Amino acid sequence: MAQQKVVLKVLTMTDEKTKQKAIEAAADIFGIDSIAADLKDQKLTVVGMMDTVAVVKKLKKVGKVDIVSVGPAKEEKKEEKKDEKKDEKKEGEKKEEKKEDKK
């Protein structure tokens, strides 16, 4: 199973107390790497290698939960792209050095 990003709408998350309860409930699940809560939109974003159903079951104890989206975590891809760009720059610099050495 790959890293997942799950966005949930917790309809009862209206104040700091319920926000904290939702975060603590999600934190109990094995495989979660990060949790972000947006009180204004009542959204809870969970990233990690976990079962989405287990997350929803745990959060139902806090209040009504709707799944907004489930998808792959995009953080890894960004890091890979940065590494590839660095490698391309290094290769470009090496080629330029070889050209200069030939002259």
Contacts in CASP RR format, 6 or more apart in sequence:
PFRMAT RR
TARGET T0000
AUTHOR 0000-0000-0000
METHOD contacts of the structure
MODEL  1
MAQQKVVLKVLTMTDEKTKQKAIEAAADIFGIDSIAADLKDQKLTVVGMM
DTVAVVKKLKKVGKVDIVSVGPAKEEKKEEKKDEKKDEKKEGEKKEEKKE
DKK
1 49 0 8 1.000
2 49 0 8 1.000
2 72 0 8 1.000
2 73 0 8 1.000
3 33 0 8 1.000
3 47 0 8 1.000
3 48 0 8 1.000
3 49 0 8 1.000
3 72 0 8 1.000
3 73 0 8 1.000
3 75 0 8 1.000
3 76 0 8 1.000
4 47 0 8 1.000
4 48 0 8 1.000
4 49 0 8 1.000
4 50 0 8 1.000
4 52 0 8 1.000
4 70 0 8 1.000
4 71 0 8 1.000
4 72 0 8 1.000
4 73 0 8 1.000
5 45 0 8 1.000
5 46 0 8 1.000
5 47 0 8 1.000
5 48 0 8 1.000
5 69 0 8 1.000
5 70 0 8 1.000
5 71 0 8 1.000
5 72 0 8 1.000
5 73 0 8 1.000
5 74 0 8 1.000
6 45 0 8 1.000
6 46 0 8 1.000
6 47 0 8 1.000
6 50 0 8 1.000
6 52 0 8 1.000
6 55 0 8 1.000
6 67 0 8 1.000
6 69 0 8 1.000
6 70 0 8 1.000
6 71 0 8 1.000
7 43 0 8 1.000
7 44 0 8 1.000
7 45 0 8 1.000
7 67 0 8 1.000
7 68 0 8 1.000
7 69 0 8 1.000
7 70 0 8 1.000
8 43 0 8 1.000
8 44 0 8 1.000
8 45 0 8 1.000
8 46 0 8 1.000
8 55 0 8 1.000
8 56 0 8 1.000
8 59 0 8 1.000
8 65 0 8 1.000
8 66 0 8 1.000
8 67 0 8 1.000
8 68 0 8 1.000
9 41 0 8 1.000
9 42 0 8 1.000
9 43 0 8 1.000
9 44 0 8 1.000
9 65 0 8 1.000
9 66 0 8 1.000
9 67 0 8 1.000
9 68 0 8 1.000
10 18 0 8 1.000
10 22 0 8 1.000
10 42 0 8 1.000
10 43 0 8 1.000
10 44 0 8 1.000
10 59 0 8 1.000
10 62 0 8 1.000
10 63 0 8 1.000
10 64 0 8 1.000
10 65 0 8 1.000
11 42 0 8 1.000
11 63 0 8 1.000
11 64 0 8 1.000
11 65 0 8 1.000
11 66 0 8 1.000
12 18 0 8 1.000
12 62 0 8 1.000
12 63 0 8 1.000
12 64 0 8 1.000
13 19 0 8 1.000
13 22 0 8 1.000
13 37 0 8 1.000
13 39 0 8 1.000
13 42 0 8 1.000
13 44 0 8 1.000
13 62 0 8 1.000
14 39 0 8 1.000
14 42 0 8 1.000
15 39 0 8 1.000
16 39 0 8 1.000
18 62 0 8 1.000
19 37 0 8 1.000
19 39 0 8 1.000
21 62 0 8 1.000
22 37 0 8 1.000
22 44 0 8 1.000
22 59 0 8 1.000
22 62 0 8 1.000
23 35 0 8 1.000
23 37 0 8 1.000
23 44 0 8 1.000
25 58 0 8 1.000
25 59 0 8 1.000
25 61 0 8 1.000
25 62 0 8 1.000
26 32 0 8 1.000
26 35 0 8 1.000
26 44 0 8 1.000
26 46 0 8 1.000
26 55 0 8 1.000
26 58 0 8 1.000
26 59 0 8 1.000
27 35 0 8 1.000
28 58 0 8 1.000
29 50 0 8 1.000
29 51 0 8 1.000
29 54 0 8 1.000
29 55 0 8 1.000
29 58 0 8 1.000
30 50 0 8 1.000
31 48 0 8 1.000
31 49 0 8 1.000
31 50 0 8 1.000
32 46 0 8 1.000
32 47 0 8 1.000
32 48 0 8 1.000
32 50 0 8 1.000
32 55 0 8 1.000
33 47 0 8 1.000
33 48 0 8 1.000
33 49 0 8 1.000
34 46 0 8 1.000
34 47 0 8 1.000
34 48 0 8 1.000
35 44 0 8 1.000
35 45 0 8 1.000
35 46 0 8 1.000
35 47 0 8 1.000
36 44 0 8 1.000
36 45 0 8 1.000
37 43 0 8 1.000
37 44 0 8 1.000
37 45 0 8 1.000
38 44 0 8 1.000
38 45 0 8 1.000
43 68 0 8 1.000
44 59 0 8 1.000
46 55 0 8 1.000
47 73 0 8 1.000
47 75 0 8 1.000
48 73 0 8 1.000
52 67 0 8 1.000
52 70 0 8 1.000
56 65 0 8 1.000
56 67 0 8 1.000
59 65 0 8 1.000
END
